[in-house]
Every structure is written in structure tokens, then in C-alpha cells.
Amino acid sequence: MGAGRNLSRADEHDRTLDVAFVGIGENGHLAFNDPPADFETKAPYLVVSLDEACRRQQLGEGWFPRLEDVPKRAISMSIRQILSAREILCVVPDARKAAAVRDCLALEVSPRRPASALQRHPATTVYLDVDSAALLPPGPKEGP
């Protein structure tokens, strides 16, 4: 069964997700929703094009041995689908993501910072290491 068929079948079912496991990328992407992200699409899953920066991140994280091996397209949950989950667990390690973490968690929600949409979800838990949290302002950030 091809990916396109799976995507259309997923569209036909109204299911509530219990948990979405996501990450924040170096450019603030959430899953593979690169900036500027479409916060309004109702499609639960998207076939997205990965730009070179995103592909280099995948290479840098050790998922692929060479840039040529990193796919140019991927399937991602849409922002709306991620936010439909009852709970969201977001894991963000590494110093190279510190600026994106700061911008997405401390600034206003914007499609230019796709992971900033996590601020709108009442049951999001973000796990950071010391390095990825290094640029956050002091003090706890309360939800909206």
C-alpha cells in the first residue's frame, strides 16, 4: 500500500490521539513542519519537502551517513493533528537547538516558529537538556 493511500485512509477516520511524541528542530520546526508552517490545514498528515538545512540537521544527528542519503521528502503530522492529541511529549536535546527552543517557547505563537504552537496546548511536556535550555529566560513559563 503506497503512502498516498495511507494518508487518504487516515483522513477518513476521526480518531483522537492519546499522545504525540514530537521534537523541535534547529529552525523551530515541529515534527517536519518547517517555517512558515500551515497552522490551519485540516489534513492530519502531510508529505513535506525537506530543505537543505533540515536535511543537514538529520545528517548532523547521525540518522544518515551522507547528505545524499537523507530523503528530500517526508511524511509529517500536521500542526493541527499534533495539537489534537490529549498529551504532547516534546524532547529537545543539544545546544544547537537552544535558540529555537528559546524562540518557540518564550516568544509569541507564530507560523515562523512552528513549535511555538505547543504553547497553545494545555498538556504539553517539554523535556530539555541543560544545553538546549541554555538560552531560556530565567523563571518558569506558565501556559496561556
Residue pairs with C-beta under 8 A, 6 or more apart in sequence:
3 47
3 75
4 47
7 43
7 45
7 47
7 75
10 44
10 45
11 43
11 44
11 45
16 84
16 85
16 86
17 81
17 84
17 85
17 86
18 85
18 86
18 87
19 85
19 86
19 87
19 88
19 89
20 77
20 81
20 82
20 85
20 87
20 88
20 89
21 89
21 90
21 91
22 30
22 31
22 77
22 82
22 88
22 89
22 90
22 118
23 30
23 31
23 90
23 91
23 92
24 30
24 90
24 92
24 97
24 100
24 101
24 104
24 115
25 34
25 54
25 57
25 97
25 100
25 115
26 53
26 57
26 96
26 97
26 100
27 34
27 35
27 53
27 54
27 57
27 100
28 35
28 100
28 103
28 104
28 112
28 113
28 114
28 115
28 116
29 35
29 37
29 54
29 114
29 115
30 37
30 79
30 82
30 104
30 114
30 115
30 117
30 118
31 76
31 77
31 82
32 46
32 48
32 50
32 54
32 74
32 75
32 76
33 46
33 48
33 76
33 78
33 79
33 114
34 48
34 50
34 51
34 54
34 114
35 111
35 112
35 113
35 114
36 111
36 112
36 114
37 79
37 111
37 114
37 117
38 46
38 78
38 79
38 111
39 79
39 80
39 111
39 117
40 80
41 78
41 79
41 80
42 78
42 80
43 78
43 81
44 77
44 78
44 80
44 81
44 84
45 75
45 76
45 77
45 78
45 81
46 75
46 76
46 77
46 78
47 73
47 74
47 75
48 73
48 74
48 75
48 76
49 72
49 73
50 58
50 70
50 71
50 72
50 73
50 74
55 67
55 70
55 71
55 72
56 67
56 70
58 64
58 70
59 66
59 67
59 70
60 96
63 70
64 70
79 114
79 117
82 88
82 117
83 117
83 120
83 121
85 121
86 123
87 123
87 124
87 125
88 118
88 121
88 123
88 124
88 125
89 124
89 125
89 127
90 115
90 118
90 124
90 125
90 126
90 127
91 126
91 127
92 101
92 126
92 127
92 128
92 129
92 132
93 128
93 129
93 131
93 132
94 129
94 131
94 132
95 131
95 132
95 134
97 132
98 131
98 132
98 133
98 134
98 135
99 135
100 113
100 115
101 126
101 128
101 132
101 133
101 135
101 136
102 135
102 136
102 137
103 113
103 116
104 113
104 114
104 115
104 116
104 118
104 119
105 115
105 116
105 118
105 119
105 126
105 136
105 141
106 136
106 137
106 141
107 113
107 116
108 116
109 116
109 117
109 119
109 120
110 116
118 124
118 126
119 143
119 144
120 144
122 143
128 136
